[in-house]
Amino acid sequence: MLSANYVLVVDDQPNNLNTLQALLAPLGLNLAFAADGPQALHQAAALQPDLILLDVMMPGMDGFEVCRRLRADPVLAEVPIIMVTALDDRESLLRGIEAGADDFVTKPFDRVVLRARVQTILRLNRYRRLVTERMRFAWVMEQAEDGYLMAVGNGAGDITYANSQARRWLGLKQGGDAPLVGTFRERVESRYRCVPETAWQQGELPHHLIRPETADESAFWLEVSVFHLPNTDASVIRLRDVTRQMELQREAWSFNTLVTHKLRTPVAGIVGALELLTELAGKLSPNEISNLAELAYRDAERLHGAVEDVLRYVHTSRLSHQHAPLSLSALEGVVAEIARVVELADVQVKVAPGLETLSVWPAHHLLKLILLELLENAKKFHSQNRPSVLVEVLRPQAADESRLLLRVVDDGRSLTEENLTRIWLPYYQVEKSMTGEVAGMGLGLSMVANLVWSVGGECRAENRADGPGLIIELLLPVAEPEPTLSYGTGFDKLELFSPSDL
């Protein structure tokens, strides 16, 4: 029984209207009535019915003319029309077809035939509307910048639909009739890395796919959202290009880290020297004033150099591979430099024998930022802010000549299982769950992961088994022994901290 359909009944004879109302009542339709042609046009425009039962023989404007006018109206042109006539001649049927009628019923009414035709037309109209809406939906999906697909289950089953953008990103053949081969997971795992792995395994959001950067192309990021369809074993999956968003987050974090550590010391020196000059100018000798002015000038020069470094950082390419990788022979010096800035006294560096001649990605300046973040975290989460830290590089247990394992081990706090699985997620703040404090934006470890994933590496975190503390493991790609790129910008030589900053 169709309960949501509106049917407009048009007849100039009240008895006929009453008869049709009685015959159609069992169908549960919403009925409206009109007594002549102009009233029928007005009612149709107001109601936009699902079906019109239109009498042919009416004074003034007959049913044929009403039908022609309805077909000329762009809003009402597709409303099904059943013409009601006492005429049974061939010419009248042809006139009705030419006017645009969909079907005919004759008087006197056969109630079974009338109800069957009304129900059939309504079903066909509903199907037509459904097809039309699907066509519109498909058109919108084809124009969308995001990728959309449908898959059985939560994405582990076969793909049943994919728009052009999703086909492009997943390497599927273009065209609505092209076959959809494989499951969603199979397609993404053949072209991307799923990060963070824990988020994918546990169904947490956000999910991301990354195609790591190469010497010629930046990393490419897709955000994955899964929407489960109610009462079905299927899901709609949205793929959104968030490459620029990831780059902006990384740039903001890197810039903030760089500015904080390069500008703070010279600014403090300038302010201190000028403060003394302001307060004690009348009591100082010319020689003392000259010395303070010289100190302020030297710090101003250092500040100028730091600002130039920052500007150079802002204007360099985002590709890590366009700058020099970190040579493991320089790792001990880099870690010692960062430890002095972070004010950590007990930091050891160990590089497994035979690895000193190798280099790893990300680039030298980016790995400095990564190590800075990890050592700062080791200090922050130690009860007395004096952790013992070991930074070591060794071969991974799995035989993989293309990557090395960089481990940062501290003796601070251990983390809960929830924190360990969510530590790499953007804006997740371990401090909030452990101490109730919220320091910073919660992007530090997320940006560490961003940098590592961008070059094809992996990130892991686990608690120490021999006592309190955390182990951060980064699987880093080994750089080619003889890079052929030219580093004409000089940015690979940029020091995060100059000796005078320490």
MITORBA-229979 format. One line per 10 residues: their letters; for each residue z negated, y, x negated of C-alpha. Coordinates in Angstrom, 1 decimal. Layout:
<atoms>
a> Z/Y/X; ... $
</atoms>
This chain:
<atoms>
mlsanyvlvv> 0.0/0.0/0.0; 1.1/3.4/-1.4; -1.7/5.9/-0.8; -0.8/8.8/-3.1; 2.7/9.5/-1.7; 3.6/12.6/0.3; 6.4/12.1/2.9; 8.0/15.0/4.8; 9.3/14.0/8.3; 11.9/16.4/9.7 $
ddqpnnlntl> 13.0/16.1/13.4; 13.4/18.6/16.2; 12.2/16.2/18.8; 8.4/15.9/19.1; 8.7/12.4/20.5; 10.6/11.2/17.4; 7.9/12.8/15.2; 5.2/11.0/17.0; 7.1/7.7/16.8; 7.7/8.0/13.1 $
qallaplgln> 4.0/9.0/12.5; 2.9/5.8/14.4; 5.3/3.6/12.5; 4.4/4.9/9.1; 0.6/5.2/9.6; -0.1/1.6/8.3; 1.5/2.5/5.0; -1.3/4.9/4.2; 1.1/7.8/3.4; 0.3/11.5/3.4 $
lafaadgpqa> 2.6/12.8/6.2; 3.8/16.3/6.8; 6.2/17.5/9.6; 8.9/20.1/10.1; 10.8/20.8/13.4; 14.0/22.4/12.0; 16.1/23.0/8.9; 14.5/26.3/7.6; 11.0/24.9/8.2; 12.0/21.7/6.3 $
lhqaaalqpd> 13.2/23.7/3.3; 10.0/25.8/3.3; 7.7/22.7/3.6; 9.7/20.8/0.9; 9.3/23.7/-1.6; 5.6/24.0/-0.9; 4.8/20.2/-1.0; 7.4/18.8/-3.3; 7.1/15.5/-1.4; 7.9/12.0/-2.8 $
lilldvmmpg> 10.3/11.3/0.1; 12.0/13.2/3.0; 12.9/11.5/6.3; 15.5/13.9/7.6; 17.1/13.9/11.1; 20.8/14.6/11.1; 21.3/16.1/14.5; 19.3/19.3/14.7; 20.3/22.7/16.2; 21.2/25.5/13.9 $
mdgfevcrrl> 21.0/24.0/10.4; 21.8/20.2/10.7; 20.5/17.5/8.4; 23.6/17.5/6.3; 23.2/21.2/5.4; 19.5/20.7/4.7; 20.3/17.8/2.4; 23.0/19.9/0.5; 20.5/22.8/0.0; 17.8/20.5/-1.2 $
radpvlaevp> 20.2/19.0/-3.8; 21.2/22.5/-4.9; 17.5/23.3/-5.6; 16.7/22.4/-9.3; 13.0/21.6/-8.4; 13.8/19.5/-5.3; 17.1/18.0/-6.3; 15.7/14.6/-7.2; 13.5/14.1/-4.1; 14.7/11.0/-2.3 $
iimvtalddr> 16.2/11.6/1.2; 16.5/9.0/3.9; 18.7/10.4/6.7; 17.7/9.5/10.3; 20.7/9.3/12.6; 21.8/7.9/15.9; 25.3/8.0/14.6; 26.7/4.7/13.3; 30.2/5.8/12.5; 31.8/5.6/9.0 $
esllrgieag> 32.6/9.4/8.8; 28.9/10.4/9.3; 27.8/8.0/6.6; 30.3/9.5/4.2; 29.2/13.0/5.0; 25.6/12.0/4.4; 26.5/10.4/1.0; 28.5/13.5/0.0; 25.5/15.7/1.0; 23.3/13.6/-1.3 $
addfvtkpfd> 21.4/11.2/0.9; 19.9/8.1/-0.7; 19.7/5.9/2.3; 20.1/5.8/6.1; 18.1/4.5/9.1; 19.3/4.5/12.6; 17.7/5.1/16.0; 16.2/3.3/17.7; 14.0/2.4/14.8; 13.4/-1.1/13.6 $
rvvlrarvqt> 9.9/-0.8/12.3; 10.2/-3.6/9.8; 13.4/-2.1/8.3; 12.0/1.4/8.4; 8.9/0.5/6.5; 10.7/-1.7/4.0; 13.2/1.1/3.2; 10.5/3.7/2.9; 8.4/1.5/0.5; 11.5/0.6/-1.5 $
ilrlnryrrl> 12.6/4.2/-2.0; 9.1/5.2/-2.9; 8.8/2.4/-5.5; 12.2/3.4/-6.9; 11.2/7.0/-7.1; 8.0/6.2/-8.8; 9.9/4.1/-11.3; 12.4/6.9/-11.8; 9.6/9.4/-12.5; 8.0/7.0/-14.9 $
vtermrfawv> 11.3/6.5/-16.8; 11.8/10.3/-16.8; 8.3/10.9/-18.1; 8.8/8.3/-20.8; 12.0/9.9/-21.8; 10.3/13.3/-22.1; 7.4/11.7/-24.0; 9.8/10.0/-26.3; 11.7/13.3/-26.9; 8.4/15.1/-27.6 $
meqaedgylm> 7.4/12.4/-30.0; 10.7/12.6/-31.8; 10.2/16.3/-32.4; 6.6/15.9/-33.5; 5.6/16.8/-37.1; 3.0/14.0/-37.0; 3.8/10.4/-37.0; 2.8/8.3/-33.9; 3.0/4.6/-33.5; 1.5/1.9/-31.2 $
avgngagdit> 0.2/-1.4/-32.6; -1.6/-4.4/-31.3; -5.3/-4.3/-31.8; -6.6/-1.6/-34.1; -3.6/-1.6/-36.3; -3.8/-5.2/-37.6; -1.3/-6.4/-35.1; 2.5/-5.9/-34.8; 3.9/-2.4/-34.4; 5.4/-1.9/-30.9 $
yansqarrwl> 6.5/1.7/-31.2; 7.0/4.3/-33.9; 8.5/7.8/-33.7; 10.9/9.1/-36.4; 8.2/10.6/-38.6; 6.1/7.4/-38.6; 9.2/5.4/-39.4; 10.0/7.7/-42.3; 6.5/7.6/-43.7; 6.2/3.8/-43.3 $
glkqggdapl> 9.7/2.9/-44.6; 10.9/1.6/-41.2; 14.6/1.8/-40.2; 15.4/4.9/-38.2; 16.6/4.8/-34.6; 14.9/3.9/-31.4; 16.6/0.5/-31.3; 15.9/-0.4/-35.0; 13.5/-3.4/-35.3; 9.9/-2.7/-36.1 $
vgtfrerves> 9.0/-5.2/-38.8; 5.4/-6.1/-39.7; 1.9/-4.9/-38.8; 0.6/-1.4/-39.5; -1.7/-2.6/-42.3; 1.2/-4.5/-44.0; 3.4/-1.4/-43.9; 0.9/1.0/-45.3; -0.4/-1.4/-48.0; 3.1/-1.8/-49.3 $
ryrcvpetaw> 3.6/1.9/-49.8; 0.1/3.6/-50.0; -3.5/3.1/-51.0; -6.1/3.1/-48.2; -9.0/5.4/-49.2; -11.9/5.3/-49.0; -11.8/1.5/-48.9; -15.2/1.4/-47.1; -14.1/3.7/-44.4; -11.1/1.4/-43.7 $
qqgelphhli> -13.2/-1.7/-43.8; -15.9/-0.4/-41.5; -13.7/1.7/-39.1; -15.3/5.0/-40.1; -13.4/8.3/-40.0; -11.6/9.8/-41.7; -9.1/7.2/-42.9; -6.6/8.3/-45.5; -3.5/7.0/-47.1; -2.4/8.2/-50.5 $
rpetadesaf> 0.7/7.8/-52.5; -0.5/8.6/-56.0; 1.2/11.3/-58.0; 3.7/10.6/-60.7; 5.1/12.8/-63.5; 7.6/14.2/-61.1; 5.8/14.3/-57.7; 2.5/15.4/-56.4; 0.1/13.0/-54.6; 1.0/12.6/-50.9 $
wlevsvfhlp> -1.9/12.3/-48.4; -1.8/11.1/-44.8; -4.8/11.3/-42.5; -5.0/8.3/-40.0; -6.6/8.5/-36.6; -6.8/5.5/-34.3; -7.1/5.9/-30.5; -7.9/2.6/-28.6; -6.1/2.4/-25.3; -8.5/1.5/-22.5 $
ntdasvirlr> -8.2/-1.9/-20.9; -5.6/-3.0/-23.4; -5.5/-4.7/-26.8; -3.5/-1.9/-28.3; -4.0/1.4/-30.1; -2.2/4.6/-30.7; -2.2/5.6/-34.4; -1.5/9.2/-35.5; -0.4/9.9/-39.1; -0.9/13.5/-40.2 $
dvtrqmelqr> 0.3/15.0/-43.5; -2.8/16.6/-45.0; -1.5/16.9/-48.5; -1.8/20.7/-48.6; -5.3/20.5/-47.1; -6.4/18.1/-49.8; -4.9/20.3/-52.5; -6.7/23.4/-51.1; -10.0/21.6/-51.0; -9.5/20.4/-54.5 $
eawsfntlvt> -8.4/23.8/-55.7; -11.4/25.5/-54.0; -13.9/23.1/-55.6; -12.3/23.2/-59.0; -12.1/27.0/-58.9; -15.7/27.3/-57.8; -16.9/24.9/-60.6; -14.8/26.7/-63.2; -15.9/30.2/-62.2; -19.6/29.3/-61.9 $
hklrtpvagi> -19.8/27.9/-65.4; -17.4/30.3/-67.2; -18.5/33.6/-65.7; -22.2/33.3/-65.3; -23.2/33.6/-69.0; -21.1/36.6/-70.0; -22.0/38.4/-66.7; -25.7/37.8/-67.3; -25.3/39.2/-70.9; -23.6/42.3/-69.7 $
vgalelltel> -26.1/43.0/-67.0; -29.1/42.4/-69.3; -27.8/44.7/-72.0; -26.9/47.5/-69.6; -30.3/47.1/-67.8; -32.1/47.6/-71.1; -30.0/50.7/-71.9; -30.7/52.2/-68.5; -34.4/51.6/-68.6; -35.1/52.4/-72.2 $
agklspneis> -32.3/54.8/-73.2; -34.8/57.7/-73.9; -37.0/55.5/-76.1; -34.3/53.8/-78.2; -32.9/54.9/-81.5; -29.2/55.5/-81.9; -29.0/52.3/-83.9; -30.7/50.2/-81.1; -28.5/51.8/-78.4; -25.4/50.9/-80.6 $
nlaelayrda> -26.6/47.3/-80.9; -27.1/46.9/-77.1; -23.7/48.5/-76.5; -22.1/46.1/-78.9; -23.8/43.1/-77.2; -22.5/44.3/-73.8; -19.0/44.8/-75.3; -19.0/41.3/-76.8; -20.0/39.8/-73.5; -17.3/41.9/-71.7 $
erlhgavedv> -14.7/40.4/-74.1; -16.0/37.0/-73.3; -15.8/37.8/-69.6; -12.3/39.0/-70.0; -11.3/35.8/-71.8; -13.0/33.7/-69.0; -11.2/35.6/-66.3; -7.9/35.0/-68.1; -8.7/31.3/-68.2; -9.5/31.3/-64.5 $
lryvhtsrls> -6.2/33.1/-63.7; -4.3/30.7/-65.9; -6.0/27.8/-64.0; -5.0/29.3/-60.6; -1.3/29.7/-61.6; -0.7/26.3/-63.2; 1.0/23.4/-61.5; -1.1/21.0/-59.3; 0.4/18.0/-61.0; -2.2/16.4/-63.3 $
hqhaplslsa> 0.6/14.6/-65.2; 2.1/17.9/-66.4; -1.0/18.4/-68.6; -2.5/16.3/-71.4; -4.5/13.3/-70.4; -8.0/12.8/-71.9; -8.0/11.1/-75.2; -11.0/8.7/-75.4; -11.5/9.8/-79.1; -12.5/13.2/-77.7 $
legvvaeiar> -14.8/11.8/-74.9; -18.0/12.0/-76.9; -17.4/15.7/-77.7; -16.5/16.5/-74.1; -19.6/14.8/-72.8; -21.9/16.5/-75.4; -20.4/19.9/-74.4; -21.0/19.3/-70.7; -24.5/17.9/-71.4; -25.5/21.1/-73.2 $
vveladvqvk> -24.3/23.3/-70.3; -26.0/21.1/-67.7; -29.1/21.0/-70.0; -29.4/17.2/-70.3; -31.0/15.9/-73.5; -30.5/12.2/-73.2; -26.8/11.4/-72.7; -25.1/8.5/-74.6; -21.5/7.8/-74.9; -20.0/4.4/-75.7 $
vapgletlsv> -16.3/3.5/-75.9; -15.6/-0.2/-76.3; -14.0/-1.1/-79.6; -10.2/-0.8/-79.7; -10.1/1.8/-76.8; -10.6/4.9/-78.9; -6.9/5.4/-79.4; -6.1/5.4/-75.7; -5.9/8.2/-73.2; -6.6/8.2/-69.5 $
wpahhllkli> -5.6/10.2/-66.4; -6.5/12.6/-64.7; -5.7/15.3/-67.1; -8.2/16.5/-69.7; -9.3/19.6/-67.8; -9.7/17.7/-64.5; -11.8/14.9/-66.2; -14.1/17.6/-67.5; -14.7/18.7/-63.9; -15.3/15.1/-62.9 $
llellenakk> -17.8/14.5/-65.7; -19.5/17.8/-65.0; -20.0/16.8/-61.3; -21.4/13.4/-62.2; -23.8/14.7/-64.8; -25.0/17.4/-62.5; -25.6/14.8/-59.8; -27.5/12.6/-62.2; -29.8/15.6/-63.0; -30.2/16.7/-59.4 $
fhsqnrpsvl> -31.2/13.3/-58.1; -33.7/12.5/-60.9; -37.3/13.1/-59.9; -38.0/15.3/-62.9; -34.4/16.5/-63.5; -34.4/14.7/-66.9; -32.4/11.6/-66.5; -31.2/9.3/-69.2; -27.4/8.9/-68.8; -25.0/6.5/-70.3 $
vevlrpqaad> -21.2/7.3/-70.2; -19.2/4.3/-71.2; -15.6/3.1/-71.2; -14.6/-0.5/-71.2; -12.0/-2.9/-70.0; -12.3/-3.9/-66.3; -13.3/-7.5/-65.6; -10.0/-8.2/-63.9; -7.2/-8.4/-66.5; -5.5/-5.1/-66.0 $
esrlllrvvd> -4.0/-3.4/-69.1; -2.9/-0.4/-67.1; -6.4/0.9/-66.2; -9.8/1.4/-67.9; -13.3/1.5/-66.4; -15.3/4.6/-66.9; -19.0/4.1/-65.9; -21.7/6.8/-65.6; -25.1/5.1/-65.4; -28.3/7.1/-64.7 $
dgrslteenl> -32.0/6.2/-64.1; -32.6/8.5/-61.1; -32.8/7.6/-57.5; -31.1/4.6/-55.9; -29.2/5.2/-52.7; -29.3/3.4/-49.3; -26.4/1.2/-48.3; -25.2/3.8/-45.9; -25.1/6.5/-48.6; -23.3/4.1/-51.0 $
triwlpyyqv> -20.6/3.4/-48.4; -20.1/7.0/-47.4; -20.6/8.8/-50.7; -16.9/9.6/-51.2; -16.4/11.1/-47.7; -15.7/14.8/-47.5; -18.6/16.9/-46.4; -21.1/14.0/-46.6; -24.2/15.3/-48.2; -26.5/12.7/-49.7 $
eksmtgevag> -29.2/15.4/-50.1; -29.5/15.8/-46.3; -30.3/12.2/-45.7; -32.6/11.8/-48.7; -34.5/15.1/-48.9; -33.5/17.1/-45.8; -32.0/19.7/-48.0; -28.4/20.8/-47.8; -27.0/22.2/-51.1; -23.4/23.2/-51.4 $
mglglsmvan> -20.5/22.1/-49.2; -20.7/18.3/-49.7; -17.3/18.2/-51.5; -18.4/17.3/-55.0; -18.0/13.5/-55.0; -15.3/13.7/-52.4; -13.3/15.8/-54.8; -14.0/13.4/-57.7; -12.6/10.7/-55.6; -9.6/13.0/-54.6 $
lvwsvggecr> -8.8/13.5/-58.2; -9.1/9.9/-59.1; -7.2/8.6/-56.1; -4.5/11.1/-56.7; -3.5/9.5/-60.0; -3.8/5.9/-58.7; -7.4/5.2/-59.7; -10.3/3.8/-57.8; -14.0/4.9/-57.2; -17.0/2.7/-56.7 $
aenradgpgl> -20.8/3.4/-56.5; -23.7/0.9/-56.7; -27.4/0.9/-57.4; -28.6/-0.4/-60.7; -30.0/-3.9/-60.6; -32.5/-3.4/-63.4; -34.4/-0.5/-61.9; -33.8/2.8/-60.0; -30.6/4.7/-60.7; -27.0/4.8/-59.8 $
iielllpvae> -23.8/3.4/-61.4; -20.6/5.3/-60.7; -17.5/3.4/-61.7; -14.0/5.1/-62.0; -11.0/2.9/-62.6; -8.6/5.3/-64.4; -5.0/4.8/-65.3; -4.1/4.5/-69.0; -1.7/7.2/-70.2; 1.5/6.3/-72.0 $
peptlsygtg> 0.9/6.3/-75.8; 3.7/8.8/-76.5; 4.1/11.2/-73.6; 7.5/12.9/-73.5; 6.4/15.9/-71.4; 6.2/19.4/-73.0; 3.0/21.3/-72.4; 4.5/24.8/-72.7; 1.9/26.5/-70.6; -0.9/25.9/-73.0 $
fdklelfsps> -3.2/25.0/-70.1; -4.0/21.6/-71.4; -5.9/23.4/-74.2; -8.1/25.4/-71.8; -11.7/24.9/-72.5; -14.0/24.6/-69.5; -16.8/26.0/-71.7; -16.3/28.1/-74.8; -18.9/27.7/-77.7; -20.2/31.2/-76.9 $
dl> -21.0/30.1/-73.3; -23.5/27.5/-74.5 $
</atoms>
